[in-house]
Amino acid sequence: MKNAIRILVILTLLSAVLAEGLLVAGLPAALLIGPMIAAIIVAVSGGSIPLDRRLPPLAQSIIGQLMAHSLTLRVLREVVSHWAIFLGGVFSVILISFSLGWVLARLRVMPGSVALWGSSPGAATAMTLLCESYGADQRLVAFMVYLRVFLVTIATSIVSHIVVSSHGAHPLFPTDLHLPIWPCFIIVALTAVITPFLRLGAAPLLVSLALGVLCQSFLGLRYTLPEWMLAPSYVIIGWMIGRRFTRDVLGHVWRALPAVTLSTCVLIAGCALLSWPLARIAHVDLLSAYLATSPGGADSIAIIAASTPIDVPFVMAMQIARFMVLIAVAPMIATSLMRFLPGERAEVSSQAGRNTDTEQ
């Protein structure tokens, strides 16, 4: 117990110092990135971060409320009317991601199933939970997806800072003190009741988002998010990402680290290039298009987008659309591509047999 308290104190102090430094530097989402880097430092140093399992779902549900404020009924209608643009952007990012994963598998940088599941451009928690059912090493997949989230978060924050510094500042917390906050409490509480019955890693985020959109767009209920709820949520999300980078996991993937990092950087660059035509076709600014195609976690992108003067509804709509598509098609894509990898066909057939036996 004393050791856990000591680690928590060190983690909190280190998070505060790093977050304050990033805030002074003007970096967006400093309260996310500072704690994330602090958690990585503590985890790599051998410390076990004592994060209560109830806190990440709670933080995700609050970030879901942040996203819900962007997805108004007008935005949803815009998505439906321009469905081709959204599907084109979503599947383009998915194509680039799984192509890079297939290359990693062909080069045997990672086992085939791990490389394919770990290349998923979003839905990090869901992919980490789903992959084990399909025979992939959960620890290695978690490392790949959270390394991508970490690198994408850093890259998008730096790019946003460069652009924002030339266009003026933007509030860190998009709150409106003239609106009530009680609906937010009710939605977060309902989310906590509903999500245990749903077998989906990102259920708190999605349920909170859906309830928020329902209340605001269909019931006409306007409310705000208090800063004292958002700030701790940023910190918890940062800790949740950073604690994945333990010494044990890094020991398993040390040889593959340069190749996986390079692959992630290529993915970031590919999505950045994709943002150029998307910005022209969708008639949005380039930074909005870049964040919309960014293959990071929807929660971390939401935090960065909220503190950046961009088209937040467009970004969130694209991120949520890709998340939903990934949940539906990622298992099919991963298992299909595994059939074209040497040495993986037998594993796929064996796993298919096990799944059939389980269903019977």
WORASUL-V169302 format. One record per backbone hydrogen bond with DSSP energy under -0.5 kcal/mol. NH is the residue of the N-H (numbers start at 1). CO is the residue of the C=O. Records with the same first field share a line. If there is no record, write none. Layout:
NH = CO  CO
//
This chain:
5 = 1
6 = 2
7 = 3
8 = 4
9 = 5
10 = 6
11 = 7
12 = 8
13 = 9
14 = 10
15 = 11
16 = 12
17 = 13
18 = 14
19 = 15
20 = 16
21 = 17
22 = 18
23 = 19
24 = 20
25 = 21
26 = 23
27 = 22
28 = 157
30 = 27
32 = 29
33 = 29
34 = 30
36 = 32
37 = 33
38 = 34
39 = 35
40 = 36
41 = 37
42 = 38
43 = 39
44 = 40
45 = 41
46 = 43
47 = 42
49 = 47
50 = 48
51 = 49
52 = 50
55 = 52
56 = 52
57 = 53
58 = 54
59 = 55
60 = 56
61 = 57
62 = 58
63 = 59
64 = 60
65 = 61
66 = 62
67 = 63
68 = 64
69 = 65
70 = 67
71 = 67
72 = 70
76 = 72
77 = 73
78 = 74
79 = 75
80 = 76
81 = 77
82 = 78
83 = 80
85 = 82
86 = 82
87 = 83
88 = 84
89 = 85
90 = 86
91 = 87
92 = 88
93 = 89
94 = 90
95 = 91
96 = 92
97 = 93
98 = 94
99 = 95
100 = 96
101 = 97
102 = 98
103 = 99
104 = 100
105 = 101
106 = 102
107 = 103
108 = 105
109 = 104
110 = 104
115 = 111
116 = 112
117 = 113
118 = 114
119 = 115
120 = 117
122 = 120
127 = 123
128 = 124
129 = 125
130 = 126
131 = 127
132 = 128
133 = 130
134 = 131
135 = 132
136 = 131
138 = 136
141 = 137
142 = 138
143 = 139
144 = 140
145 = 141
146 = 142
147 = 143
148 = 144
149 = 145
150 = 146
151 = 147
152 = 148
153 = 149
154 = 150
155 = 151
156 = 152
157 = 153
158 = 154
159 = 155
160 = 156
161 = 157
162 = 158
163 = 159
164 = 160
165 = 161
166 = 163
167 = 164
168 = 164
174 = 172
175 = 173
179 = 176
184 = 181
185 = 181
186 = 182
187 = 183
188 = 184
189 = 185
190 = 186
191 = 187
192 = 188
193 = 189
194 = 190
195 = 191
197 = 194
198 = 195
199 = 197
200 = 198
203 = 200
206 = 202
207 = 203
208 = 204
209 = 205
210 = 206
211 = 207
212 = 208
213 = 209
214 = 210
215 = 211
216 = 212
217 = 213
218 = 213  214
219 = 214
221 = 215
222 = 220
224 = 180
229 = 226
230 = 226
231 = 227
233 = 229
234 = 230
235 = 231
236 = 232
237 = 233
238 = 234
239 = 235
240 = 236
241 = 237
242 = 238
243 = 239
244 = 241
245 = 242
246 = 244
247 = 43
250 = 246
251 = 247
252 = 248  249
253 = 249
254 = 250
257 = 253
260 = 256
261 = 257
262 = 258
263 = 259
264 = 260
265 = 261
266 = 262
267 = 263
268 = 264
269 = 265
270 = 266
271 = 267
272 = 268
273 = 269
274 = 270
275 = 271
276 = 272  273
277 = 273
278 = 274
279 = 275
280 = 276
281 = 277
282 = 278
283 = 279
284 = 279
289 = 285
290 = 286
291 = 287
292 = 288
293 = 289
294 = 290
296 = 294
301 = 297
302 = 298
303 = 299
304 = 300
305 = 301
306 = 302
307 = 303  304
308 = 305
310 = 308
312 = 310
315 = 311
316 = 312
317 = 313
318 = 314
319 = 315
320 = 316
321 = 317
322 = 318
323 = 319
324 = 320
325 = 321
326 = 322
327 = 323
328 = 324
329 = 325
330 = 326
333 = 329
334 = 330
335 = 331
336 = 332
337 = 333
338 = 334
339 = 335  336
340 = 337
341 = 338
344 = 341
345 = 341
348 = 344
349 = 345
350 = 346
351 = 347
352 = 348
353 = 349
354 = 350
355 = 351
356 = 352
357 = 353
358 = 354
359 = 355
360 = 356
//
